[in-house]
Amino acid sequence: MNVDKRSLYLLLSVTVLGLILRLYNLGFNSLWLDEAATNVLSRVSIVQIWQSTAAGEFNPPLFYILEHFMLVFGNSEIVLRILPAIFGTLAIPVFYYIGKEFKDENTGFIMSVMCAVSPFLIWYSQEARAYSLLLLLIALATYVFIRALEDNLKEDWILFAFFGAVAVWTHFYAFVAMGAFFVYAIYYLGTAKSEKGVIRNAIPFMKSVAIWFFLCLPIFSMMGTLFAKRTASSPTYGIIGIPLAIQTLLQLSWFSEIVLLAILILFTIGIFTLKNHKLFLPSILLLVFLFSINVSVLFPMLPRYLIFLSIFLYLGVAVSYQYVAKFFKCNSENITLLIAVFFILMSIPTLLPYYTQESREDWRVITSDLSELTSTGDTIVIVPKYIEYPVEYYYSAEKDGTTLAGTMTVEELENISAEWYIVTPDISAADPSGKSLEWLKKNTITVKTYMGNVEILKRI
């Protein structure tokens, strides 16, 4: 990991920039549903966190356990989001070393800048969920994986197994990333020339897979049950099919079609200019996308589950600098800087409104208005029921002398006598039949509507 002083100063500067972008206005947006759920799940004991996963929580326990210890400092938005911001920042130097190990320092520099200023990666570094930790762990696994392929040292393969296992304990979709790594490793080791022979050459890798599997056994023991539960019915939200891949690429490309086009061009150039591991980056992307597109018809899929694909997409872009410099007959360092500046400038149009405007439902305002509208003794029904997480984070029914209730079906709506209703678009996912929504249209009037189409309704 030797780095000269100039490169070290550049890396530190980029990392500090990324840290500032991840800490700035960290508590600006109110907690949304998933973040409020993090708060609820992290407040129970570690044993209960594990039991929640076993009982059907669709995320492994590691991130909740880490947040559990953070709650000693309080449960404000900043406290809940500080760990993701730190994990997202730590990913920046790891991106650099991935690029440096894969090709050279210029590649690493471009990688680190793209990681630092990517609006998508910043967004999920400011969210109290496990995505930035997943990114960091898969990035670490990628770094040692590249080293392991080249040197085939057992120490690197062991580290690969460790980081990959911790990633699975963080988010179930790490299993897909590791599967793609395994497929490529089998191909590479099976075709690589070695005096030891294919089988003996592959022994360190096979031991790595065994270690990874052993470390993941407690998670695997419940994955089958959770998968069956998740696929028991058709998805009621998420992105299905090829649009999932398109949206993932777009969001990883600064939410901009112009940047997406630039990234695809540079990625293609980068792949064709590689001498070694030409298939590594496209194969990882293709394998993950193919799997994700196919399972998207079975359970809900969203681009954020694929956040780790930024590693391979950005690496393909970064390695293109040498050909671009040769094509334009420019100095490599100047082209490297030019590519980095391009991505920094393209982040501004997305980040400015992100830092100054609410990007999610503002539950602070919604619950404040609710307090003003309701009277002592009123019953407030939350539709669907699980939206109670952000509501209860900001609203005290005890203080206002009201009663909160939640429903998931039209039958429950009919059986609860209430004056007020809070309804979000999630009602369509909770009750795809549309009966609950139809009942509300007939029996309530809209008093207030908020961004994201959250509504406060009054019974008529």
KAVEN-V989825 format. One record per helix or strand of 3 or more residues. SS is the DSSP state (H for helix, E for strand). FROM is the first residue (numbers start at 1). TO is the last residue. If there is no record, write none. Layout:
BEGIN
SS_FROM_TO / SS_FROM_TO
END
This chain:
BEGIN
H_5_23 / H_33_43 / H_46_55 / H_62_73 / H_77_102 / H_105_117 / H_119_125 / H_131_151 / H_154_170 / H_174_191 / H_198_230 / H_242_252 / H_257_273 / H_278_295 / H_303_306 / H_309_318 / H_321_327 / H_332_356 / H_363_373 / E_379_383 / H_385_394 / H_397_400 / E_403_407 / H_410_415 / E_420_423 / H_427_430 / H_435_443 / E_444_450 / H_451_453 / E_454_459
END
